Amino acid sequence: MYIEDLAKTVMLIDTDYLNDRIAFSYKVYEEAYPDRELGNINLANLLYRFARNSRIYSPGEAVDILFAYKIGNSILLNCEPSNVFNFMDVHNVRMESDIGDFRIISFFAEEGESTGEYFVKMLKQVYASREVSKIVVVADNELLNPPLREFARHNRKEILMLRGYRNTRIDDDIPFNFVNINNIIPLDMGIKEGEL
């Protein structure tokens, strides 16, 4: 894997983690509102919400959104579109918005490698890139603790995490700010802010 020509702002998404949070949100809100039919998630809207909640504001500038996934697990639950395999670089998927021009690319893990392990490799490579100044991490696993602790020591890039508030696997001494992903996903399922 070699990631090149990165934008100043990069959002890295662990597909397994995103699926876990989507499944969690549907379970919570199906139980809370059993008579309501929850809609599918428009992936473009969700990525836009992630970017806004991450304080990404780069009008007219490129913003890279990179998905890490395992080759046998490229489907995002209840999302349209759902197959991140379709975001391979050859497809050159782009989305223009008022906060940035998003380039969406997916990368898959090697055989025998977990998505979490692969995600950490991607994160290290993105962090090492001279072009990148801001990284948004959409993930939560214990494998992230050593590199995040190292990044905090160097403090060369702005890092923000989108993860859950409770039951996190990120150690308490990791100093990076985070936004609660569990308050973002339901909005694209048809849940209103006052119902969160």
mmCIF file of the C-alpha atoms, coordinates in Angstrom:
data_MODEL
# 
_entry.id   MODEL 
# 
loop_
_atom_site.group_PDB 
_atom_site.id 
_atom_site.type_symbol 
_atom_site.label_atom_id 
_atom_site.label_alt_id 
_atom_site.label_comp_id 
_atom_site.label_asym_id 
_atom_site.label_entity_id 
_atom_site.label_seq_id 
_atom_site.pdbx_PDB_ins_code 
_atom_site.Cartn_x 
_atom_site.Cartn_y 
_atom_site.Cartn_z 
_atom_site.occupancy 
_atom_site.B_iso_or_equiv 
_atom_site.pdbx_formal_charge 
_atom_site.auth_seq_id 
_atom_site.auth_comp_id 
_atom_site.auth_asym_id 
_atom_site.auth_atom_id 
_atom_site.pdbx_PDB_model_num 
ATOM 1   C CA . MET A 1 1   ? 0.000   0.000   0.000   1.00 0.00 ? 1   MET A CA 1 
ATOM 2   C CA . TYR A 1 2   ? 1.272   3.422   -0.905  1.00 0.00 ? 2   TYR A CA 1 
ATOM 3   C CA . ILE A 1 3   ? -0.863  6.512   -0.470  1.00 0.00 ? 3   ILE A CA 1 
ATOM 4   C CA . GLU A 1 4   ? 0.396   9.521   -2.393  1.00 0.00 ? 4   GLU A CA 1 
ATOM 5   C CA . ASP A 1 5   ? -0.605  13.044  -3.418  1.00 0.00 ? 5   ASP A CA 1 
ATOM 6   C CA . LEU A 1 6   ? -2.654  13.629  -0.302  1.00 0.00 ? 6   LEU A CA 1 
ATOM 7   C CA . ALA A 1 7   ? -4.621  16.774  0.446   1.00 0.00 ? 7   ALA A CA 1 
ATOM 8   C CA . LYS A 1 8   ? -3.870  18.980  3.473   1.00 0.00 ? 8   LYS A CA 1 
ATOM 9   C CA . THR A 1 9   ? -6.913  17.496  5.211   1.00 0.00 ? 9   THR A CA 1 
ATOM 10  C CA . VAL A 1 10  ? -7.491  13.737  5.346   1.00 0.00 ? 10  VAL A CA 1 
ATOM 11  C CA . MET A 1 11  ? -10.323 11.758  6.936   1.00 0.00 ? 11  MET A CA 1 
ATOM 12  C CA . LEU A 1 12  ? -9.478  8.095   7.564   1.00 0.00 ? 12  LEU A CA 1 
ATOM 13  C CA . ILE A 1 13  ? -12.410 5.715   8.103   1.00 0.00 ? 13  ILE A CA 1 
ATOM 14  C CA . ASP A 1 14  ? -12.192 2.193   9.523   1.00 0.00 ? 14  ASP A CA 1 
ATOM 15  C CA . THR A 1 15  ? -15.064 0.498   7.654   1.00 0.00 ? 15  THR A CA 1 
ATOM 16  C CA . ASP A 1 16  ? -15.520 -2.193  10.326  1.00 0.00 ? 16  ASP A CA 1 
ATOM 17  C CA . TYR A 1 17  ? -15.817 0.474   13.010  1.00 0.00 ? 17  TYR A CA 1 
ATOM 18  C CA . LEU A 1 18  ? -18.267 2.531   10.954  1.00 0.00 ? 18  LEU A CA 1 
ATOM 19  C CA . ASN A 1 19  ? -20.410 -0.577  10.394  1.00 0.00 ? 19  ASN A CA 1 
ATOM 20  C CA . ASP A 1 20  ? -20.356 -1.264  14.126  1.00 0.00 ? 20  ASP A CA 1 
ATOM 21  C CA . ARG A 1 21  ? -21.558 2.282   14.905  1.00 0.00 ? 21  ARG A CA 1 
ATOM 22  C CA . ILE A 1 22  ? -24.256 2.129   12.201  1.00 0.00 ? 22  ILE A CA 1 
ATOM 23  C CA . ALA A 1 23  ? -25.556 -1.205  13.543  1.00 0.00 ? 23  ALA A CA 1 
ATOM 24  C CA . PHE A 1 24  ? -25.496 0.219   17.087  1.00 0.00 ? 24  PHE A CA 1 
ATOM 25  C CA . SER A 1 25  ? -27.479 3.300   16.015  1.00 0.00 ? 25  SER A CA 1 
ATOM 26  C CA . TYR A 1 26  ? -30.155 1.259   14.246  1.00 0.00 ? 26  TYR A CA 1 
ATOM 27  C CA . LYS A 1 27  ? -30.524 -1.041  17.262  1.00 0.00 ? 27  LYS A CA 1 
ATOM 28  C CA . VAL A 1 28  ? -30.857 1.878   19.705  1.00 0.00 ? 28  VAL A CA 1 
ATOM 29  C CA . TYR A 1 29  ? -33.371 3.829   17.651  1.00 0.00 ? 29  TYR A CA 1 
ATOM 30  C CA . GLU A 1 30  ? -35.431 0.830   16.532  1.00 0.00 ? 30  GLU A CA 1 
ATOM 31  C CA . GLU A 1 31  ? -35.919 0.047   20.225  1.00 0.00 ? 31  GLU A CA 1 
ATOM 32  C CA . ALA A 1 32  ? -36.602 3.699   21.129  1.00 0.00 ? 32  ALA A CA 1 
ATOM 33  C CA . TYR A 1 33  ? -39.056 4.254   18.245  1.00 0.00 ? 33  TYR A CA 1 
ATOM 34  C CA . PRO A 1 34  ? -40.505 0.808   17.384  1.00 0.00 ? 34  PRO A CA 1 
ATOM 35  C CA . ASP A 1 35  ? -43.328 2.269   15.262  1.00 0.00 ? 35  ASP A CA 1 
ATOM 36  C CA . ARG A 1 36  ? -41.044 4.403   13.125  1.00 0.00 ? 36  ARG A CA 1 
ATOM 37  C CA . GLU A 1 37  ? -39.414 3.150   9.953   1.00 0.00 ? 37  GLU A CA 1 
ATOM 38  C CA . LEU A 1 38  ? -35.808 4.265   9.874   1.00 0.00 ? 38  LEU A CA 1 
ATOM 39  C CA . GLY A 1 39  ? -34.431 5.160   6.465   1.00 0.00 ? 39  GLY A CA 1 
ATOM 40  C CA . ASN A 1 40  ? -31.210 4.153   4.808   1.00 0.00 ? 40  ASN A CA 1 
ATOM 41  C CA . ILE A 1 41  ? -28.225 6.439   5.168   1.00 0.00 ? 41  ILE A CA 1 
ATOM 42  C CA . ASN A 1 42  ? -27.191 8.565   2.210   1.00 0.00 ? 42  ASN A CA 1 
ATOM 43  C CA . LEU A 1 43  ? -23.429 8.061   2.392   1.00 0.00 ? 43  LEU A CA 1 
ATOM 44  C CA . ALA A 1 44  ? -22.653 11.433  0.798   1.00 0.00 ? 44  ALA A CA 1 
ATOM 45  C CA . ASN A 1 45  ? -24.743 13.203  3.471   1.00 0.00 ? 45  ASN A CA 1 
ATOM 46  C CA . LEU A 1 46  ? -23.091 11.200  6.246   1.00 0.00 ? 46  LEU A CA 1 
ATOM 47  C CA . LEU A 1 47  ? -19.577 12.024  5.019   1.00 0.00 ? 47  LEU A CA 1 
ATOM 48  C CA . TYR A 1 48  ? -20.563 15.687  4.791   1.00 0.00 ? 48  TYR A CA 1 
ATOM 49  C CA . ARG A 1 49  ? -21.841 15.604  8.403   1.00 0.00 ? 49  ARG A CA 1 
ATOM 50  C CA . PHE A 1 50  ? -18.608 13.915  9.517   1.00 0.00 ? 50  PHE A CA 1 
ATOM 51  C CA . ALA A 1 51  ? -16.619 16.679  7.825   1.00 0.00 ? 51  ALA A CA 1 
ATOM 52  C CA . ARG A 1 52  ? -18.720 19.522  9.308   1.00 0.00 ? 52  ARG A CA 1 
ATOM 53  C CA . ASN A 1 53  ? -18.588 18.023  12.795  1.00 0.00 ? 53  ASN A CA 1 
ATOM 54  C CA . SER A 1 54  ? -14.826 17.666  12.399  1.00 0.00 ? 54  SER A CA 1 
ATOM 55  C CA . ARG A 1 55  ? -14.559 21.368  11.680  1.00 0.00 ? 55  ARG A CA 1 
ATOM 56  C CA . ILE A 1 56  ? -13.361 20.796  8.143   1.00 0.00 ? 56  ILE A CA 1 
ATOM 57  C CA . TYR A 1 57  ? -13.750 24.012  6.229   1.00 0.00 ? 57  TYR A CA 1 
ATOM 58  C CA . SER A 1 58  ? -11.695 24.149  3.042   1.00 0.00 ? 58  SER A CA 1 
ATOM 59  C CA . PRO A 1 59  ? -13.947 25.631  0.324   1.00 0.00 ? 59  PRO A CA 1 
ATOM 60  C CA . GLY A 1 60  ? -12.512 24.950  -3.114  1.00 0.00 ? 60  GLY A CA 1 
ATOM 61  C CA . GLU A 1 61  ? -9.708  22.813  -1.669  1.00 0.00 ? 61  GLU A CA 1 
ATOM 62  C CA . ALA A 1 62  ? -9.273  19.058  -1.827  1.00 0.00 ? 62  ALA A CA 1 
ATOM 63  C CA . VAL A 1 63  ? -10.173 16.931  1.193   1.00 0.00 ? 63  VAL A CA 1 
ATOM 64  C CA . ASP A 1 64  ? -9.302  13.234  1.025   1.00 0.00 ? 64  ASP A CA 1 
ATOM 65  C CA . ILE A 1 65  ? -11.630 10.636  2.558   1.00 0.00 ? 65  ILE A CA 1 
ATOM 66  C CA . LEU A 1 66  ? -9.916  7.254   2.776   1.00 0.00 ? 66  LEU A CA 1 
ATOM 67  C CA . PHE A 1 67  ? -11.739 4.031   3.670   1.00 0.00 ? 67  PHE A CA 1 
ATOM 68  C CA . ALA A 1 68  ? -9.818  1.046   5.071   1.00 0.00 ? 68  ALA A CA 1 
ATOM 69  C CA . TYR A 1 69  ? -11.592 -2.282  4.665   1.00 0.00 ? 69  TYR A CA 1 
ATOM 70  C CA . LYS A 1 70  ? -11.050 -6.015  4.462   1.00 0.00 ? 70  LYS A CA 1 
ATOM 71  C CA . ILE A 1 71  ? -11.512 -7.464  0.977   1.00 0.00 ? 71  ILE A CA 1 
ATOM 72  C CA . GLY A 1 72  ? -14.387 -9.733  2.055   1.00 0.00 ? 72  GLY A CA 1 
ATOM 73  C CA . ASN A 1 73  ? -16.106 -6.962  3.995   1.00 0.00 ? 73  ASN A CA 1 
ATOM 74  C CA . SER A 1 74  ? -16.545 -3.929  1.738   1.00 0.00 ? 74  SER A CA 1 
ATOM 75  C CA . ILE A 1 75  ? -20.272 -3.333  2.333   1.00 0.00 ? 75  ILE A CA 1 
ATOM 76  C CA . LEU A 1 76  ? -21.464 -0.501  4.577   1.00 0.00 ? 76  LEU A CA 1 
ATOM 77  C CA . LEU A 1 77  ? -24.669 -1.402  6.425   1.00 0.00 ? 77  LEU A CA 1 
ATOM 78  C CA . ASN A 1 78  ? -27.846 0.485   5.492   1.00 0.00 ? 78  ASN A CA 1 
ATOM 79  C CA . CYS A 1 79  ? -25.941 2.950   3.296   1.00 0.00 ? 79  CYS A CA 1 
ATOM 80  C CA . GLU A 1 80  ? -26.491 4.096   -0.258  1.00 0.00 ? 80  GLU A CA 1 
ATOM 81  C CA . PRO A 1 81  ? -24.089 3.571   -1.969  1.00 0.00 ? 81  PRO A CA 1 
ATOM 82  C CA . SER A 1 82  ? -22.905 0.719   0.200   1.00 0.00 ? 82  SER A CA 1 
ATOM 83  C CA . ASN A 1 83  ? -19.887 -0.914  -1.443  1.00 0.00 ? 83  ASN A CA 1 
ATOM 84  C CA . VAL A 1 84  ? -16.628 0.874   -0.582  1.00 0.00 ? 84  VAL A CA 1 
ATOM 85  C CA . PHE A 1 85  ? -14.864 -1.318  -3.155  1.00 0.00 ? 85  PHE A CA 1 
ATOM 86  C CA . ASN A 1 86  ? -16.354 1.087   -5.711  1.00 0.00 ? 86  ASN A CA 1 
ATOM 87  C CA . PHE A 1 87  ? -14.188 3.852   -4.260  1.00 0.00 ? 87  PHE A CA 1 
ATOM 88  C CA . MET A 1 88  ? -10.955 2.306   -5.513  1.00 0.00 ? 88  MET A CA 1 
ATOM 89  C CA . ASP A 1 89  ? -8.672  5.034   -6.895  1.00 0.00 ? 89  ASP A CA 1 
ATOM 90  C CA . VAL A 1 90  ? -9.329  3.983   -10.489 1.00 0.00 ? 90  VAL A CA 1 
ATOM 91  C CA . HIS A 1 91  ? -12.946 5.140   -10.111 1.00 0.00 ? 91  HIS A CA 1 
ATOM 92  C CA . ASN A 1 92  ? -11.836 8.605   -8.970  1.00 0.00 ? 92  ASN A CA 1 
ATOM 93  C CA . VAL A 1 93  ? -14.975 9.302   -6.918  1.00 0.00 ? 93  VAL A CA 1 
ATOM 94  C CA . ARG A 1 94  ? -15.379 12.989  -6.070  1.00 0.00 ? 94  ARG A CA 1 
ATOM 95  C CA . MET A 1 95  ? -17.967 15.064  -4.232  1.00 0.00 ? 95  MET A CA 1 
ATOM 96  C CA . GLU A 1 96  ? -17.967 18.859  -4.290  1.00 0.00 ? 96  GLU A CA 1 
ATOM 97  C CA . SER A 1 97  ? -19.417 20.754  -1.337  1.00 0.00 ? 97  SER A CA 1 
ATOM 98  C CA . ASP A 1 98  ? -19.355 24.172  0.286   1.00 0.00 ? 98  ASP A CA 1 
ATOM 99  C CA . ILE A 1 99  ? -16.751 22.990  2.826   1.00 0.00 ? 99  ILE A CA 1 
ATOM 100 C CA . GLY A 1 100 ? -14.354 21.181  0.486   1.00 0.00 ? 100 GLY A CA 1 
ATOM 101 C CA . ASP A 1 101 ? -13.982 19.093  -2.627  1.00 0.00 ? 101 ASP A CA 1 
ATOM 102 C CA . PHE A 1 102 ? -13.927 15.503  -1.393  1.00 0.00 ? 102 PHE A CA 1 
ATOM 103 C CA . ARG A 1 103 ? -11.922 12.773  -3.089  1.00 0.00 ? 103 ARG A CA 1 
ATOM 104 C CA . ILE A 1 104 ? -13.154 9.395   -1.829  1.00 0.00 ? 104 ILE A CA 1 
ATOM 105 C CA . ILE A 1 105 ? -10.817 6.409   -2.101  1.00 0.00 ? 105 ILE A CA 1 
ATOM 106 C CA . SER A 1 106 ? -10.808 2.937   -0.565  1.00 0.00 ? 106 SER A CA 1 
ATOM 107 C CA . PHE A 1 107 ? -7.888  0.667   0.286   1.00 0.00 ? 107 PHE A CA 1 
ATOM 108 C CA . PHE A 1 108 ? -8.143  -2.968  1.331   1.00 0.00 ? 108 PHE A CA 1 
ATOM 109 C CA . ALA A 1 109 ? -6.104  -4.904  3.865   1.00 0.00 ? 109 ALA A CA 1 
ATOM 110 C CA . GLU A 1 110 ? -3.717  -7.671  2.932   1.00 0.00 ? 110 GLU A CA 1 
ATOM 111 C CA . GLU A 1 111 ? -4.888  -11.253 3.323   1.00 0.00 ? 111 GLU A CA 1 
ATOM 112 C CA . GLY A 1 112 ? -4.679  -12.275 6.989   1.00 0.00 ? 112 GLY A CA 1 
ATOM 113 C CA . GLU A 1 113 ? -4.564  -8.662  8.171   1.00 0.00 ? 113 GLU A CA 1 
ATOM 114 C CA . SER A 1 114 ? -7.422  -7.166  10.178  1.00 0.00 ? 114 SER A CA 1 
ATOM 115 C CA . THR A 1 115 ? -9.011  -3.892  9.170   1.00 0.00 ? 115 THR A CA 1 
ATOM 116 C CA . GLY A 1 116 ? -7.752  -2.404  12.448  1.00 0.00 ? 116 GLY A CA 1 
ATOM 117 C CA . GLU A 1 117 ? -4.146  -3.415  11.720  1.00 0.00 ? 117 GLU A CA 1 
ATOM 118 C CA . TYR A 1 118 ? -4.378  -2.063  8.198   1.00 0.00 ? 118 TYR A CA 1 
ATOM 119 C CA . PHE A 1 119 ? -5.968  1.146   9.429   1.00 0.00 ? 119 PHE A CA 1 
ATOM 120 C CA . VAL A 1 120 ? -3.015  1.775   11.760  1.00 0.00 ? 120 VAL A CA 1 
ATOM 121 C CA . LYS A 1 121 ? -0.611  1.352   8.811   1.00 0.00 ? 121 LYS A CA 1 
ATOM 122 C CA . MET A 1 122 ? -2.654  3.845   6.791   1.00 0.00 ? 122 MET A CA 1 
ATOM 123 C CA . LEU A 1 123 ? -2.751  6.301   9.694   1.00 0.00 ? 123 LEU A CA 1 
ATOM 124 C CA . LYS A 1 124 ? 1.032   6.160   10.117  1.00 0.00 ? 124 LYS A CA 1 
ATOM 125 C CA . GLN A 1 125 ? 1.556   6.731   6.405   1.00 0.00 ? 125 GLN A CA 1 
ATOM 126 C CA . VAL A 1 126 ? -0.860  9.680   6.334   1.00 0.00 ? 126 VAL A CA 1 
ATOM 127 C CA . TYR A 1 127 ? 0.770   11.165  9.442   1.00 0.00 ? 127 TYR A CA 1 
ATOM 128 C CA . ALA A 1 128 ? 4.201   10.899  7.788   1.00 0.00 ? 128 ALA A CA 1 
ATOM 129 C CA . SER A 1 129 ? 3.024   12.782  4.691   1.00 0.00 ? 129 SER A CA 1 
ATOM 130 C CA . ARG A 1 130 ? 4.444   16.306  4.456   1.00 0.00 ? 130 ARG A CA 1 
ATOM 131 C CA . GLU A 1 131 ? 1.339   17.573  2.663   1.00 0.00 ? 131 GLU A CA 1 
ATOM 132 C CA . VAL A 1 132 ? -1.107  16.640  5.438   1.00 0.00 ? 132 VAL A CA 1 
ATOM 133 C CA . SER A 1 133 ? -1.780  19.070  8.281   1.00 0.00 ? 133 SER A CA 1 
ATOM 134 C CA . LYS A 1 134 ? -5.131  17.780  9.631   1.00 0.00 ? 134 LYS A CA 1 
ATOM 135 C CA . ILE A 1 135 ? -6.247  14.178  10.151  1.00 0.00 ? 135 ILE A CA 1 
ATOM 136 C CA . VAL A 1 136 ? -9.733  13.078  11.151  1.00 0.00 ? 136 VAL A CA 1 
ATOM 137 C CA . VAL A 1 137 ? -9.734  9.535   12.542  1.00 0.00 ? 137 VAL A CA 1 
ATOM 138 C CA . VAL A 1 138 ? -13.015 7.587   12.334  1.00 0.00 ? 138 VAL A CA 1 
ATOM 139 C CA . ALA A 1 139 ? -12.010 4.532   14.341  1.00 0.00 ? 139 ALA A CA 1 
ATOM 140 C CA . ASP A 1 140 ? -11.746 3.146   17.835  1.00 0.00 ? 140 ASP A CA 1 
ATOM 141 C CA . ASN A 1 141 ? -9.503  0.207   18.632  1.00 0.00 ? 141 ASN A CA 1 
ATOM 142 C CA . GLU A 1 142 ? -6.687  -0.480  21.056  1.00 0.00 ? 142 GLU A CA 1 
ATOM 143 C CA . LEU A 1 143 ? -4.156  -0.745  18.217  1.00 0.00 ? 143 LEU A CA 1 
ATOM 144 C CA . LEU A 1 144 ? -4.437  3.028   17.797  1.00 0.00 ? 144 LEU A CA 1 
ATOM 145 C CA . ASN A 1 145 ? -3.059  3.811   21.271  1.00 0.00 ? 145 ASN A CA 1 
ATOM 146 C CA . PRO A 1 146 ? 0.701   3.493   20.533  1.00 0.00 ? 146 PRO A CA 1 
ATOM 147 C CA . PRO A 1 147 ? 0.721   5.605   17.337  1.00 0.00 ? 147 PRO A CA 1 
ATOM 148 C CA . LEU A 1 148 ? -1.655  8.216   18.787  1.00 0.00 ? 148 LEU A CA 1 
ATOM 149 C CA . ARG A 1 149 ? 0.542   8.516   21.874  1.00 0.00 ? 149 ARG A CA 1 
ATOM 150 C CA . GLU A 1 150 ? 3.577   8.967   19.621  1.00 0.00 ? 150 GLU A CA 1 
ATOM 151 C CA . PHE A 1 151 ? 1.771   11.587  17.489  1.00 0.00 ? 151 PHE A CA 1 
ATOM 152 C CA . ALA A 1 152 ? 0.836   13.490  20.659  1.00 0.00 ? 152 ALA A CA 1 
ATOM 153 C CA . ARG A 1 153 ? 4.507   13.641  21.660  1.00 0.00 ? 153 ARG A CA 1 
ATOM 154 C CA . HIS A 1 154 ? 5.481   15.170  18.293  1.00 0.00 ? 154 HIS A CA 1 
ATOM 155 C CA . ASN A 1 155 ? 2.347   17.341  18.005  1.00 0.00 ? 155 ASN A CA 1 
ATOM 156 C CA . ARG A 1 156 ? 3.030   18.155  14.327  1.00 0.00 ? 156 ARG A CA 1 
ATOM 157 C CA . LYS A 1 157 ? -0.492  17.717  12.972  1.00 0.00 ? 157 LYS A CA 1 
ATOM 158 C CA . GLU A 1 158 ? -4.017  18.514  14.062  1.00 0.00 ? 158 GLU A CA 1 
ATOM 159 C CA . ILE A 1 159 ? -5.810  15.250  14.876  1.00 0.00 ? 159 ILE A CA 1 
ATOM 160 C CA . LEU A 1 160 ? -9.494  14.885  15.697  1.00 0.00 ? 160 LEU A CA 1 
ATOM 161 C CA . MET A 1 161 ? -11.340 11.641  16.347  1.00 0.00 ? 161 MET A CA 1 
ATOM 162 C CA . LEU A 1 162 ? -14.900 10.631  15.552  1.00 0.00 ? 162 LEU A CA 1 
ATOM 163 C CA . ARG A 1 163 ? -15.684 7.868   18.018  1.00 0.00 ? 163 ARG A CA 1 
ATOM 164 C CA . GLY A 1 164 ? -18.135 6.864   20.704  1.00 0.00 ? 164 GLY A CA 1 
ATOM 165 C CA . TYR A 1 165 ? -18.192 8.596   24.067  1.00 0.00 ? 165 TYR A CA 1 
ATOM 166 C CA . ARG A 1 166 ? -18.481 5.468   26.195  1.00 0.00 ? 166 ARG A CA 1 
ATOM 167 C CA . ASN A 1 167 ? -16.784 2.095   25.953  1.00 0.00 ? 167 ASN A CA 1 
ATOM 168 C CA . THR A 1 168 ? -13.901 3.514   23.957  1.00 0.00 ? 168 THR A CA 1 
ATOM 169 C CA . ARG A 1 169 ? -10.735 1.495   23.480  1.00 0.00 ? 169 ARG A CA 1 
ATOM 170 C CA . ILE A 1 170 ? -8.657  4.664   23.303  1.00 0.00 ? 170 ILE A CA 1 
ATOM 171 C CA . ASP A 1 171 ? -6.658  5.213   26.498  1.00 0.00 ? 171 ASP A CA 1 
ATOM 172 C CA . ASP A 1 172 ? -7.613  8.153   28.718  1.00 0.00 ? 172 ASP A CA 1 
ATOM 173 C CA . ASP A 1 173 ? -4.165  9.732   28.423  1.00 0.00 ? 173 ASP A CA 1 
ATOM 174 C CA . ILE A 1 174 ? -4.504  10.186  24.637  1.00 0.00 ? 174 ILE A CA 1 
ATOM 175 C CA . PRO A 1 175 ? -4.987  13.972  24.419  1.00 0.00 ? 175 PRO A CA 1 
ATOM 176 C CA . PHE A 1 176 ? -6.773  14.352  21.082  1.00 0.00 ? 176 PHE A CA 1 
ATOM 177 C CA . ASN A 1 177 ? -10.234 15.886  20.945  1.00 0.00 ? 177 ASN A CA 1 
ATOM 178 C CA . PHE A 1 178 ? -13.113 13.800  19.693  1.00 0.00 ? 178 PHE A CA 1 
ATOM 179 C CA . VAL A 1 179 ? -16.659 14.206  18.457  1.00 0.00 ? 179 VAL A CA 1 
ATOM 180 C CA . ASN A 1 180 ? -19.274 11.640  19.471  1.00 0.00 ? 180 ASN A CA 1 
ATOM 181 C CA . ILE A 1 181 ? -20.041 9.676   16.308  1.00 0.00 ? 181 ILE A CA 1 
ATOM 182 C CA . ASN A 1 182 ? -23.179 8.283   17.960  1.00 0.00 ? 182 ASN A CA 1 
ATOM 183 C CA . ASN A 1 183 ? -24.749 11.759  17.731  1.00 0.00 ? 183 ASN A CA 1 
ATOM 184 C CA . ILE A 1 184 ? -24.033 12.090  13.995  1.00 0.00 ? 184 ILE A CA 1 
ATOM 185 C CA . ILE A 1 185 ? -25.124 8.808   12.376  1.00 0.00 ? 185 ILE A CA 1 
ATOM 186 C CA . PRO A 1 186 ? -28.760 8.837   13.631  1.00 0.00 ? 186 PRO A CA 1 
ATOM 187 C CA . LEU A 1 187 ? -29.409 12.190  11.942  1.00 0.00 ? 187 LEU A CA 1 
ATOM 188 C CA . ASP A 1 188 ? -29.018 10.482  8.569   1.00 0.00 ? 188 ASP A CA 1 
ATOM 189 C CA . MET A 1 189 ? -31.429 7.716   9.594   1.00 0.00 ? 189 MET A CA 1 
ATOM 190 C CA . GLY A 1 190 ? -34.270 10.196  10.076  1.00 0.00 ? 190 GLY A CA 1 
ATOM 191 C CA . ILE A 1 191 ? -33.761 10.905  13.793  1.00 0.00 ? 191 ILE A CA 1 
ATOM 192 C CA . LYS A 1 192 ? -34.108 14.567  14.759  1.00 0.00 ? 192 LYS A CA 1 
ATOM 193 C CA . GLU A 1 193 ? -31.569 16.329  16.987  1.00 0.00 ? 193 GLU A CA 1 
ATOM 194 C CA . GLY A 1 194 ? -34.087 16.615  19.827  1.00 0.00 ? 194 GLY A CA 1 
ATOM 195 C CA . GLU A 1 195 ? -34.576 12.828  19.735  1.00 0.00 ? 195 GLU A CA 1 
ATOM 196 C CA . LEU A 1 196 ? -30.924 11.882  20.215  1.00 0.00 ? 196 LEU A CA 1 
# 
